[in-house]
């Protein structure tokens, strides 16, 4: 649980690299993908809080993403106030819906909960398609304003280029990472994991599992809503597709391949698969066929069959094997 | 002596089956009461009722004079009743020490929202994990004799030790009454001796115990009082020696002669 000195140094170095990355690689296309990777990282981290740490298979995560995106976009377009308020409103409304979606989880679990949450996201997607007056239906909202400039005295920070969004999203990712790491590595997180492993056992030691589940749903949805809001102001186009099942399954695949129920896993999975899918896009143009989803599916199946702990589990296993090999060499005994 | 636990005409029906049928008994503080009976007699159902895992169909349960029948498990645990399970229910993907830590959270004071909020603010002011709790958890692991497995995943423990972990976890909630559902099932004779010593030691610390047990040696050695259930009904109650020779009890266990023929 405690972080060692080397871990701290590695984390510090990582943050420095992330901070100077836009100076090293100034290509706008690259930064665009980096921003999307960041948004997906917030999605996977928040989904993992529910699925990985609380054991609640929520397949309606895209709904929270979409609620955040639409809310923030509409606040900026219709009310004309600072888009930063819209960002918070997006997170807040998503959190509220997360709280509501938590209620079925008090009675349902496993596949039944999964189906219910899919239904929830589909209903919201249909609402977005049919509430034309507000959402412009399947055309979606376009021309969403950029993030409002921040003025501090005479100094103004504007958000126009990919690089500017890179820093905003990086800040959001770090904040999400910090919060979710703290949630999971604390008394709160231990309680969530306890109810994940055995609900009746958790109740027997005084855990009000209902309240913990509702809290986890609310918090998870909040961060997904923030991710959606950031996406809205970055892409400047929000359509009902933001709530479609494929957003949820992208999130799920990234988290599973990275490592469910870990902190590094979702980050690793989101970054790796976002860049991979961009690379595949060029390959698709060349092959003239849609292989991205095929590959995602294949990777997911392989992960479940041979790599249950995801990439993180794989690395941990290798490190463990390496350490025990070293140990046995030092003692001079054959490693059996 | 005061009665810490009392049931009055307690019944639980599952459809047409009366798993617990009009059971009344009282348990004095600081005693060890044994709960025995043939398979399917309703022993575990009775413990499930007291611990709040299920709600009674009829009757009342009083803990320390307060009615607890129908309250939720977590509320009942917060009031001071802890339990173990016949088939262990440990948190398999948590480490041994975290299994105990999960039970130590002061839930009488703090709900999930406050804990989540504090986890974020605490990270800013100090490191993770309060060491005071960790020390206490470690003491409990030492007490039940599994301290050296503290950082193992609970799922990697051998079965006998998971039973001990469950006891440590139950004790971490600081109960006044401990319900043990067959703590010695699946143990070999050597482990059995250790388990008996452990239960007596827990009782010495002032914790009242209600224990379900199939192994007669265990129940005769440790309990001050016995109650016997058969087909959901209480058929005998008293000190172990008297109950042991009670004709009703003998018949329930060995069957009448016509049963023996099968």
HADDOCK unambig.tbl for C-alpha pairs under 7 A between the chains (distance, minus, plus):
assign (segid A and resid 2 and name CA) (segid B and resid 128 and name CA) 6.66 0.50 0.50
assign (segid A and resid 179 and name CA) (segid B and resid 120 and name CA) 5.92 0.50 0.50
assign (segid A and resid 182 and name CA) (segid B and resid 119 and name CA) 5.53 0.50 0.50
assign (segid A and resid 182 and name CA) (segid B and resid 120 and name CA) 5.61 0.50 0.50
assign (segid A and resid 182 and name CA) (segid B and resid 123 and name CA) 6.71 0.50 0.50
assign (segid A and resid 183 and name CA) (segid B and resid 116 and name CA) 5.75 0.50 0.50
assign (segid A and resid 183 and name CA) (segid B and resid 119 and name CA) 5.90 0.50 0.50
assign (segid A and resid 183 and name CA) (segid B and resid 120 and name CA) 6.91 0.50 0.50
assign (segid A and resid 186 and name CA) (segid B and resid 119 and name CA) 5.91 0.50 0.50
assign (segid A and resid 186 and name CA) (segid B and resid 128 and name CA) 6.75 0.50 0.50
assign (segid A and resid 186 and name CA) (segid B and resid 129 and name CA) 6.36 0.50 0.50
assign (segid A and resid 187 and name CA) (segid B and resid 102 and name CA) 6.76 0.50 0.50
assign (segid A and resid 187 and name CA) (segid B and resid 105 and name CA) 6.51 0.50 0.50
assign (segid A and resid 187 and name CA) (segid B and resid 115 and name CA) 6.86 0.50 0.50
assign (segid A and resid 188 and name CA) (segid B and resid 112 and name CA) 6.43 0.50 0.50
assign (segid A and resid 188 and name CA) (segid B and resid 115 and name CA) 5.40 0.50 0.50
assign (segid A and resid 188 and name CA) (segid B and resid 116 and name CA) 5.61 0.50 0.50
assign (segid A and resid 190 and name CA) (segid B and resid 98 and name CA) 6.96 0.50 0.50
assign (segid A and resid 190 and name CA) (segid B and resid 102 and name CA) 5.62 0.50 0.50
assign (segid A and resid 191 and name CA) (segid B and resid 102 and name CA) 5.55 0.50 0.50
assign (segid A and resid 194 and name CA) (segid B and resid 91 and name CA) 5.51 0.50 0.50
assign (segid A and resid 194 and name CA) (segid B and resid 102 and name CA) 6.90 0.50 0.50
assign (segid A and resid 197 and name CA) (segid B and resid 91 and name CA) 4.98 0.50 0.50
assign (segid A and resid 197 and name CA) (segid B and resid 92 and name CA) 6.22 0.50 0.50
assign (segid A and resid 197 and name CA) (segid B and resid 93 and name CA) 6.78 0.50 0.50
assign (segid A and resid 198 and name CA) (segid B and resid 89 and name CA) 6.32 0.50 0.50
assign (segid A and resid 198 and name CA) (segid B and resid 90 and name CA) 6.88 0.50 0.50
assign (segid A and resid 198 and name CA) (segid B and resid 91 and name CA) 6.01 0.50 0.50
assign (segid A and resid 201 and name CA) (segid B and resid 89 and name CA) 5.35 0.50 0.50
assign (segid A and resid 201 and name CA) (segid B and resid 90 and name CA) 6.65 0.50 0.50
assign (segid A and resid 203 and name CA) (segid B and resid 73 and name CA) 5.62 0.50 0.50
assign (segid A and resid 203 and name CA) (segid B and resid 74 and name CA) 4.89 0.50 0.50
assign (segid A and resid 204 and name CA) (segid B and resid 73 and name CA) 5.72 0.50 0.50
assign (segid A and resid 204 and name CA) (segid B and resid 74 and name CA) 5.87 0.50 0.50
assign (segid A and resid 204 and name CA) (segid B and resid 77 and name CA) 6.26 0.50 0.50
assign (segid A and resid 204 and name CA) (segid B and resid 82 and name CA) 6.66 0.50 0.50
assign (segid A and resid 204 and name CA) (segid B and resid 83 and name CA) 6.69 0.50 0.50
assign (segid A and resid 205 and name CA) (segid B and resid 74 and name CA) 6.48 0.50 0.50
assign (segid A and resid 205 and name CA) (segid B and resid 77 and name CA) 6.03 0.50 0.50
assign (segid A and resid 205 and name CA) (segid B and resid 82 and name CA) 6.78 0.50 0.50
assign (segid A and resid 205 and name CA) (segid B and resid 103 and name CA) 5.42 0.50 0.50
assign (segid A and resid 205 and name CA) (segid B and resid 170 and name CA) 6.52 0.50 0.50
assign (segid A and resid 205 and name CA) (segid B and resid 173 and name CA) 6.35 0.50 0.50
assign (segid A and resid 206 and name CA) (segid B and resid 73 and name CA) 6.91 0.50 0.50
assign (segid A and resid 206 and name CA) (segid B and resid 74 and name CA) 3.74 0.50 0.50
assign (segid A and resid 206 and name CA) (segid B and resid 75 and name CA) 6.39 0.50 0.50
assign (segid A and resid 206 and name CA) (segid B and resid 77 and name CA) 5.06 0.50 0.50
assign (segid A and resid 206 and name CA) (segid B and resid 78 and name CA) 5.59 0.50 0.50
assign (segid A and resid 206 and name CA) (segid B and resid 107 and name CA) 6.94 0.50 0.50
assign (segid A and resid 207 and name CA) (segid B and resid 74 and name CA) 5.47 0.50 0.50
assign (segid A and resid 208 and name CA) (segid B and resid 74 and name CA) 5.63 0.50 0.50
assign (segid A and resid 211 and name CA) (segid B and resid 112 and name CA) 6.84 0.50 0.50
assign (segid A and resid 212 and name CA) (segid B and resid 112 and name CA) 5.62 0.50 0.50
assign (segid A and resid 215 and name CA) (segid B and resid 112 and name CA) 6.70 0.50 0.50
assign (segid A and resid 215 and name CA) (segid B and resid 113 and name CA) 6.61 0.50 0.50
